[in-house]
Amino acid sequence: MKKLHLGLPKGSLQEATIDMMKKAGYTVRVSSRSYYPSIDDDEISVRLIRPQDMSRYVEKGIIDAGLTGADWVKEAGSDVRLIVSLVYAKQQLTKVRWVLAVPENSTIRSVGDLQGKKIATELVNVTRQYLAERGVVADIEFSHGATEAKAPDLVDAIVELTETGSSLKANNLRIVETITESTTLLIANHHSWKDDWKRTKIENLAMLFEGAIIAREKVGLKMNVPNGALEQVLKKLPALRKPTISTLAEGAGFAIETVIDESVARKITPELKRAGAEGIIEYPLNKVIL
């Protein structure tokens, strides 16, 4: 049987990735002591790999495809096929940022103030390139962890990954500038992409993953509408596409079904009711394929 070898990110993105895959239709089960989770698709084998290492293994063809951050692909300089960008992170559906941060009482106010200073980060190559483009020479050291705790005693500044900035604030650090933003990428090995069977399998994964991400902020909405209220209800109803309208039995009115943002649904549901809609049902979605 043909197999697609897929890498999933181990660590902070692991839980969010497995949840996303569940919405996409794949059940992944991880043993606490294994790097080889099970998946309910006999055509896929899964391996947990640190996001920092993922693109190198994909580039070498050790795995066919993998999910990792755009930041780590850039850091490694890997030659891989970029399939789709998936905007999700550990805590929320958003891009993450690598930021330059300094202690609250630091005199450093801009990148230019880093000339000759010492910086700790795990994203060494990207940081070095960022400073070089701005004509700044600094001592950049690789941080093996606990980066936030190194300033000000060990280094003058850090470059660290953040979603909300709350951890930096808790450590009395102030953000000076954003170095780069990152999203999760599905990447593939160039040779694997040229294989028709593997390419189709990867394209299917990309479509389903993207559909699962889109669906996380949307809901389905259906309702019945009496004949005289249809026009007023439709005016209240935004839609991803035009809503589906069906005629009820015995000419009793119409059934409407649509997909909208969840944040919009809570605002317009009372308005739909006042406009004449009845039996309004809101339901969660697993995937929205555009």
KEKE-3310 file (N, C-alpha, C; in steps of 0.2 Angstrom, whole numbers, plus 5000, padded with zeros to 4 digits):
npx = (5004:5002:5010:5009:5021:5020:5024:5021:5020:5029:5027:5022:5013:5007:4995:4985:4986:4983:4969:4965:4966:4957:4945:4946:4944:4952:4957:4969:4980:4990:5003:5010:5024:5028:5034:5027:5012:4996:4984:4969:4969:4974:4983:4992:5006:5012:5022:5030:5038:5050:5046:5056:5065:5058:5057:5070:5070:5059:5065:5075:5068:5065:5053:5038:5029:5025:5020:5024:5031:5032:5042:5052:5055:5061:5072:5079:5082:5077:5074:5060:5043:5030:5014:5002:4996:4992:4982:4984:4987:4995:4986:4976:4967:4977:4991:5008:5021:5038:5047:5058:5063:5066:5072:5060:5066:5076:5087:5087:5078:5075:5079:5092:5098:5104:5117:5132:5127:5122:5112:5100:5092:5082:5080:5091:5097:5087:5086:5099:5099:5089:5095:5106:5101:5098:5109:5115:5126:5128:5130:5124:5117:5114:5099:5095:5083:5071:5073:5067:5071:5084:5087:5089:5102:5110:5110:5107:5096:5082:5076:5060:5047:5030:5012:5002:5009:5008:5016:5029:5026:5024:5036:5042:5047:5049:5042:5051:5052:5044:5051:5048:5033:5024:5016:5007:5013:5009:5021:5030:5041:5050:5052:5042:5031:5031:5026:5012:5002:5005:5005:4992:4986:4992:4987:4974:4974:4978:4967:4957:4962:4963:4949:4945:4951:4945:4932:4932:4929:4916:4898:4884:4868:4851:4833:4815:4804:4790:4779:4777:4788:4800:4809:4813:4820:4830:4837:4843:4853:4869:4880:4892:4891:4878:4862:4854:4838:4823:4807:4794:4783:4766:4765:4769:4779:4796:4812:4828:4845:4862:4879:4888:4899:4903:4903:4895:4883:4878:4874:4865:4854:4844:4838:4834:4824:4815:4812:4804:4808:4808:4810:4824:4840:4856:4872:4887:4902:4913:4921:4923:4923:4929)
npy = (4994:5011:5025:5040:5050:5060:5074:5080:5094:5094:5099:5115:5118:5106:5101:5110:5107:5094:5095:5103:5094:5084:5091:5092:5079:5069:5057:5058:5050:5051:5043:5044:5041:5039:5044:5042:5044:5037:5036:5037:5033:5023:5026:5036:5039:5045:5056:5063:5078:5091:5108:5116:5108:5102:5107:5103:5089:5087:5093:5084:5073:5063:5063:5066:5077:5091:5100:5115:5130:5146:5153:5144:5138:5148:5151:5139:5139:5131:5121:5119:5114:5125:5123:5127:5141:5141:5149:5147:5145:5142:5147:5154:5159:5166:5175:5173:5182:5186:5195:5209:5212:5221:5224:5233:5245:5248:5257:5255:5259:5257:5248:5252:5256:5244:5242:5234:5227:5213:5199:5187:5173:5160:5161:5163:5166:5173:5184:5189:5192:5202:5212:5215:5220:5233:5239:5236:5229:5216:5206:5190:5177:5160:5154:5141:5140:5146:5160:5172:5175:5179:5192:5207:5202:5193:5196:5210:5211:5202:5191:5185:5173:5177:5177:5184:5193:5193:5185:5191:5203:5199:5196:5208:5214:5224:5227:5231:5231:5222:5208:5198:5190:5175:5161:5144:5132:5121:5110:5103:5089:5092:5081:5072:5079:5079:5066:5059:5052:5055:5069:5072:5067:5075:5088:5085:5085:5098:5105:5100:5104:5118:5120:5117:5126:5138:5135:5136:5149:5151:5147:5137:5142:5140:5142:5145:5154:5164:5168:5182:5188:5185:5194:5204:5197:5192:5203:5205:5196:5192:5182:5168:5163:5165:5162:5146:5144:5136:5130:5128:5114:5114:5127:5135:5144:5148:5139:5143:5142:5145:5150:5159:5171:5167:5177:5186:5180:5180:5193:5195:5186:5189:5200:5193:5186:5195:5200:5191:5178:5160:5146:5146:5139:5137:5129:5121:5120:5108:5109:5121:5122:5132)
npz = (5000:4996:5004:5013:5021:5034:5044:5060:5071:5085:5102:5107:5097:5095:5101:5096:5082:5081:5085:5075:5064:5068:5066:5052:5049:5052:5064:5076:5087:5101:5109:5125:5126:5113:5097:5086:5082:5080:5066:5058:5045:5033:5023:5027:5036:5052:5060:5075:5075:5080:5077:5073:5066:5056:5042:5037:5037:5028:5016:5014:5011:5020:5026:5018:5018:5029:5044:5049:5056:5047:5051:5055:5043:5036:5044:5044:5030:5021:5006:5000:4995:4996:5002:5008:5018:5035:5046:5061:5079:5095:5105:5098:5083:5074:5067:5073:5082:5080:5091:5096:5111:5127:5143:5154:5159:5151:5140:5127:5113:5099:5085:5080:5092:5096:5092:5094:5105:5115:5111:5114:5106:5099:5086:5076:5063:5056:5064:5063:5049:5049:5057:5049:5037:5042:5045:5057:5069:5080:5094:5093:5101:5102:5110:5121:5128:5140:5137:5140:5153:5152:5150:5160:5165:5158:5144:5133:5126:5119:5106:5104:5102:5102:5105:5112:5119:5133:5141:5140:5146:5159:5163:5164:5152:5138:5122:5108:5093:5080:5073:5063:5056:5058:5051:5052:5041:5028:5021:5007:5001:4986:4977:4981:4978:4965:4962:4957:4965:4978:4977:4975:4987:4996:4992:4995:5009:5011:5007:5015:5028:5027:5025:5038:5046:5042:5046:5059:5064:5060:5058:5055:5050:5051:5047:5047:5037:5036:5022:5019:5025:5020:5012:5021:5030:5023:5020:5032:5033:5031:5020:5017:5005:4993:5002:5004:4999:5001:4997:5009:5013:5007:5004:5015:5017:5018:5019:5025:5024:5028:5029:5041:5050:5066:5076:5070:5070:5083:5084:5075:5076:5085:5078:5066:5071:5075:5062:5057:5056:5060:5071:5072:5070:5076:5072:5074:5064:5055:5043:5030:5014:5002)
capx = (5000:5006:5010:5012:5024:5018:5027:5017:5024:5029:5028:5017:5008:5005:4988:4981:4987:4978:4962:4963:4965:4951:4940:4947:4941:4957:4958:4976:4981:4997:5005:5015:5031:5030:5035:5024:5005:4991:4980:4963:4970:4980:4987:4996:5010:5013:5028:5030:5045:5051:5045:5063:5069:5053:5058:5076:5068:5055:5069:5079:5064:5064:5046:5035:5026:5025:5017:5028:5030:5035:5048:5057:5057:5065:5078:5083:5084:5076:5071:5054:5037:5025:5008:4996:4997:4986:4983:4982:4993:4994:4980:4971:4968:4981:4998:5012:5026:5045:5048:5063:5061:5071:5069:5056:5070:5082:5088:5086:5071:5075:5084:5098:5102:5107:5124:5137:5124:5121:5105:5098:5086:5082:5079:5098:5098:5083:5088:5105:5098:5085:5099:5111:5097:5097:5116:5117:5131:5127:5132:5118:5119:5108:5096:5092:5077:5071:5075:5064:5074:5091:5088:5095:5108:5115:5110:5104:5089:5080:5071:5056:5040:5024:5005:4998:5013:5007:5022:5034:5025:5025:5044:5045:5050:5045:5043:5053:5049:5042:5056:5045:5027:5024:5010:5009:5013:5010:5026:5031:5047:5049:5051:5036:5026:5031:5023:5005:4998:5007:5003:4984:4985:4994:4982:4968:4976:4978:4960:4953:4965:4961:4942:4944:4953:4940:4926:4932:4926:4909:4893:4878:4862:4845:4827:4809:4802:4784:4780:4778:4794:4807:4813:4815:4825:4836:4841:4847:4857:4875:4882:4898:4889:4870:4859:4850:4831:4819:4800:4791:4777:4759:4766:4769:4784:4803:4817:4834:4851:4868:4885:4891:4904:4900:4903:4889:4877:4875:4872:4859:4849:4838:4836:4831:4818:4810:4810:4799:4811:4805:4814:4831:4845:4863:4875:4895:4904:4919:4925:4920:4927:4927)
capy = (5000:5017:5029:5047:5051:5066:5076:5085:5098:5092:5104:5120:5118:5099:5100:5114:5104:5088:5097:5105:5088:5081:5095:5090:5072:5064:5056:5056:5048:5051:5040:5049:5039:5038:5049:5039:5043:5033:5040:5033:5033:5018:5029:5041:5037:5051:5056:5070:5081:5098:5112:5119:5103:5099:5108:5100:5082:5087:5094:5078:5067:5058:5063:5069:5083:5092:5106:5119:5138:5149:5156:5139:5136:5153:5150:5134:5141:5124:5122:5114:5116:5128:5121:5131:5144:5140:5154:5145:5145:5138:5149:5157:5159:5172:5175:5174:5187:5186:5202:5211:5214:5223:5226:5239:5251:5248:5263:5254:5261:5256:5243:5256:5256:5237:5242:5232:5224:5206:5197:5180:5171:5154:5163:5167:5168:5178:5190:5192:5195:5208:5218:5217:5225:5239:5241:5235:5224:5215:5199:5186:5170:5155:5152:5135:5140:5151:5166:5178:5176:5181:5199:5210:5200:5189:5199:5217:5211:5195:5190:5179:5171:5178:5177:5190:5197:5193:5182:5196:5208:5196:5196:5215:5215:5229:5225:5237:5230:5215:5206:5194:5187:5168:5156:5137:5130:5114:5110:5096:5088:5093:5075:5069:5083:5076:5059:5060:5050:5059:5076:5072:5066:5082:5093:5084:5087:5105:5107:5099:5108:5125:5120:5116:5133:5143:5133:5137:5155:5151:5143:5136:5145:5138:5145:5145:5161:5165:5171:5189:5190:5183:5200:5207:5192:5191:5210:5205:5190:5191:5175:5167:5163:5166:5157:5142:5145:5130:5131:5123:5111:5117:5134:5138:5149:5146:5137:5146:5139:5148:5150:5165:5171:5166:5183:5190:5176:5182:5199:5196:5181:5193:5204:5189:5184:5201:5201:5186:5171:5156:5140:5147:5134:5138:5123:5121:5117:5105:5111:5125:5121:5137)
capz = (5000:4996:5011:5013:5027:5036:5050:5064:5075:5092:5106:5108:5091:5094:5102:5091:5076:5081:5085:5068:5060:5070:5062:5045:5047:5054:5071:5078:5094:5103:5115:5129:5125:5106:5092:5080:5083:5075:5062:5055:5037:5031:5018:5030:5042:5055:5065:5078:5074:5082:5071:5071:5062:5051:5035:5035:5035:5022:5011:5012:5009:5025:5026:5011:5020:5036:5046:5054:5056:5041:5054:5055:5036:5034:5049:5041:5023:5017:4999:5001:4992:5001:4999:5010:5024:5039:5051:5068:5083:5101:5109:5095:5076:5073:5066:5079:5080:5084:5093:5099:5118:5131:5150:5154:5161:5146:5136:5120:5110:5092:5082:5080:5098:5097:5089:5099:5111:5115:5110:5114:5103:5095:5078:5075:5056:5054:5068:5060:5043:5050:5059:5044:5033:5045:5046:5064:5071:5087:5096:5093:5104:5102:5116:5122:5131:5145:5134:5143:5159:5151:5151:5158:5168:5153:5138:5133:5123:5117:5101:5106:5099:5106:5102:5115:5123:5140:5145:5140:5151:5165:5164:5164:5146:5133:5115:5104:5086:5077:5068:5058:5058:5055:5051:5051:5034:5025:5016:5004:4997:4979:4973:4983:4975:4958:4962:4956:4970:4984:4976:4976:4994:4999:4990:4999:5015:5011:5006:5022:5033:5026:5027:5045:5049:5040:5049:5067:5066:5057:5060:5050:5052:5047:5049:5043:5036:5032:5015:5019:5029:5016:5010:5027:5033:5018:5021:5039:5033:5027:5019:5014:4998:4993:5006:5001:5000:4999:4998:5013:5011:5007:5003:5022:5018:5015:5024:5023:5027:5026:5034:5043:5055:5073:5079:5067:5071:5089:5084:5070:5077:5088:5072:5062:5074:5074:5055:5056:5056:5066:5072:5071:5073:5074:5073:5073:5057:5055:5038:5025:5008:4997)
cpx = (5004:5005:5012:5014:5023:5021:5022:5021:5024:5030:5021:5011:5004:4997:4983:4981:4982:4971:4960:4962:4959:4945:4940:4945:4946:4958:4965:4977:4988:4998:5010:5022:5033:5030:5031:5016:5001:4987:4975:4963:4976:4985:4992:5000:5012:5019:5028:5038:5045:5050:5052:5066:5064:5056:5065:5074:5064:5060:5073:5075:5063:5057:5044:5032:5026:5022:5022:5027:5034:5042:5054:5060:5062:5072:5082:5086:5083:5073:5066:5048:5032:5018:5002:4998:4991:4987:4980:4988:4991:4987:4975:4972:4971:4988:5002:5018:5033:5046:5055:5061:5067:5068:5065:5061:5076:5082:5087:5079:5070:5080:5091:5102:5105:5114:5129:5134:5124:5114:5105:5092:5087:5082:5085:5098:5094:5084:5094:5104:5094:5090:5104:5108:5097:5104:5118:5121:5130:5129:5126:5120:5113:5106:5093:5086:5077:5074:5073:5068:5081:5092:5086:5102:5113:5115:5106:5097:5088:5076:5067:5050:5035:5017:5002:5003:5013:5013:5028:5033:5026:5032:5047:5049:5045:5047:5045:5051:5048:5048:5053:5038:5027:5017:5012:5009:5013:5015:5027:5038:5045:5048:5044:5030:5025:5027:5015:5001:4999:5005:4995:4983:4987:4989:4976:4968:4975:4971:4956:4956:4963:4953:4941:4946:4947:4933:4926:4929:4919:4904:4888:4872:4856:4838:4821:4807:4795:4784:4781:4784:4801:4811:4816:4821:4831:4841:4845:4853:4863:4877:4889:4897:4881:4867:4855:4843:4827:4812:4797:4785:4771:4760:4766:4775:4791:4807:4824:4840:4857:4873:4887:4896:4900:4899:4897:4883:4874:4872:4865:4853:4843:4834:4832:4824:4813:4808:4805:4802:4809:4810:4821:4836:4852:4867:4883:4896:4911:4924:4920:4925:4925:4928)
cpy = (5006:5021:5036:5048:5058:5068:5081:5088:5096:5098:5109:5120:5111:5098:5104:5110:5097:5089:5099:5099:5084:5085:5093:5083:5067:5063:5054:5055:5047:5048:5044:5047:5038:5044:5047:5038:5039:5038:5035:5034:5029:5021:5034:5038:5044:5051:5063:5072:5089:5102:5115:5114:5100:5100:5105:5093:5082:5088:5088:5072:5062:5058:5067:5076:5084:5099:5109:5126:5140:5152:5151:5137:5142:5153:5145:5135:5135:5126:5116:5118:5119:5127:5126:5134:5143:5144:5151:5145:5141:5140:5152:5157:5166:5170:5175:5178:5185:5193:5203:5214:5216:5224:5232:5245:5252:5255:5262:5255:5259:5251:5246:5256:5249:5237:5240:5228:5217:5204:5190:5178:5164:5155:5167:5170:5173:5184:5193:5195:5202:5214:5220:5222:5232:5242:5240:5229:5222:5207:5195:5179:5166:5153:5145:5134:5145:5158:5172:5180:5178:5188:5202:5207:5197:5193:5206:5216:5204:5196:5184:5179:5173:5178:5183:5195:5197:5190:5187:5201:5205:5196:5203:5216:5220:5227:5232:5237:5223:5213:5202:5191:5180:5165:5149:5136:5123:5114:5103:5096:5089:5086:5071:5073:5081:5070:5061:5058:5054:5066:5076:5071:5072:5087:5092:5086:5095:5108:5106:5103:5115:5125:5120:5123:5138:5142:5135:5144:5156:5146:5142:5139:5143:5141:5144:5152:5161:5169:5178:5192:5189:5189:5203:5203:5192:5198:5209:5200:5190:5184:5174:5166:5164:5161:5153:5143:5139:5132:5126:5120:5115:5125:5138:5143:5146:5143:5140:5143:5143:5147:5157:5165:5170:5172:5187:5186:5178:5189:5199:5191:5185:5197:5199:5187:5189:5202:5196:5179:5167:5149:5141:5142:5136:5131:5124:5118:5114:5108:5116:5125:5127:5135)
cpz = (5000:5002:5009:5020:5029:5043:5053:5069:5082:5097:5107:5103:5091:5095:5097:5084:5076:5082:5078:5063:5061:5066:5055:5043:5049:5062:5073:5085:5096:5109:5119:5128:5118:5102:5086:5082:5078:5072:5059:5048:5036:5026:5020:5036:5045:5060:5068:5077:5077:5076:5068:5066:5056:5044:5032:5033:5029:5016:5009:5010:5014:5027:5020:5013:5027:5038:5051:5052:5050:5044:5053:5048:5034:5038:5046:5034:5019:5011:4999:4997:4997:4998:5001:5017:5028:5045:5058:5072:5090:5104:5104:5087:5074:5071:5073:5077:5084:5085:5097:5106:5122:5138:5150:5155:5156:5142:5129:5118:5103:5091:5082:5086:5100:5095:5095:5105:5110:5115:5110:5110:5100:5088:5076:5068:5054:5058:5065:5054:5044:5052:5053:5039:5035:5047:5053:5065:5078:5088:5097:5095:5103:5109:5116:5125:5137:5143:5138:5150:5158:5151:5157:5160:5163:5146:5138:5130:5121:5110:5102:5103:5104:5102:5105:5118:5131:5144:5145:5146:5158:5168:5164:5158:5141:5126:5111:5097:5085:5072:5062:5061:5055:5056:5051:5043:5033:5020:5013:5001:4990:4975:4975:4979:4968:4957:4962:4962:4976:4983:4978:4983:4998:4998:4994:5006:5016:5011:5012:5027:5033:5028:5034:5049:5048:5044:5057:5069:5063:5059:5055:5054:5048:5050:5045:5043:5033:5026:5015:5022:5025:5015:5016:5030:5029:5019:5027:5038:5028:5026:5016:5006:4998:4997:5002:5003:4997:5001:5003:5011:5012:5007:5010:5022:5015:5021:5021:5027:5024:5031:5035:5048:5062:5077:5076:5069:5078:5089:5080:5072:5080:5082:5067:5065:5074:5067:5053:5055:5062:5066:5070:5074:5071:5076:5071:5066:5058:5049:5033:5019:5003:4990)
residu = (MET:LYS:LYS:LEU:HIS:LEU:GLY:LEU:PRO:LYS:GLY:SER:LEU:GLN:GLU:ALA:THR:ILE:ASP:MET:MET:LYS:LYS:ALA:GLY:TYR:THR:VAL:ARG:VAL:SER:SER:ARG:SER:TYR:TYR:PRO:SER:ILE:ASP:ASP:ASP:GLU:ILE:SER:VAL:ARG:LEU:ILE:ARG:PRO:GLN:ASP:MET:SER:ARG:TYR:VAL:GLU:LYS:GLY:ILE:ILE:ASP:ALA:GLY:LEU:THR:GLY:ALA:ASP:TRP:VAL:LYS:GLU:ALA:GLY:SER:ASP:VAL:ARG:LEU:ILE:VAL:SER:LEU:VAL:TYR:ALA:LYS:GLN:GLN:LEU:THR:LYS:VAL:ARG:TRP:VAL:LEU:ALA:VAL:PRO:GLU:ASN:SER:THR:ILE:ARG:SER:VAL:GLY:ASP:LEU:GLN:GLY:LYS:LYS:ILE:ALA:THR:GLU:LEU:VAL:ASN:VAL:THR:ARG:GLN:TYR:LEU:ALA:GLU:ARG:GLY:VAL:VAL:ALA:ASP:ILE:GLU:PHE:SER:HIS:GLY:ALA:THR:GLU:ALA:LYS:ALA:PRO:ASP:LEU:VAL:ASP:ALA:ILE:VAL:GLU:LEU:THR:GLU:THR:GLY:SER:SER:LEU:LYS:ALA:ASN:ASN:LEU:ARG:ILE:VAL:GLU:THR:ILE:THR:GLU:SER:THR:THR:LEU:LEU:ILE:ALA:ASN:HIS:HIS:SER:TRP:LYS:ASP:ASP:TRP:LYS:ARG:THR:LYS:ILE:GLU:ASN:LEU:ALA:MET:LEU:PHE:GLU:GLY:ALA:ILE:ILE:ALA:ARG:GLU:LYS:VAL:GLY:LEU:LYS:MET:ASN:VAL:PRO:ASN:GLY:ALA:LEU:GLU:GLN:VAL:LEU:LYS:LYS:LEU:PRO:ALA:LEU:ARG:LYS:PRO:THR:ILE:SER:THR:LEU:ALA:GLU:GLY:ALA:GLY:PHE:ALA:ILE:GLU:THR:VAL:ILE:ASP:GLU:SER:VAL:ALA:ARG:LYS:ILE:THR:PRO:GLU:LEU:LYS:ARG:ALA:GLY:ALA:GLU:GLY:ILE:ILE:GLU:TYR:PRO:LEU:ASN:LYS:VAL:ILE:LEU)
# end
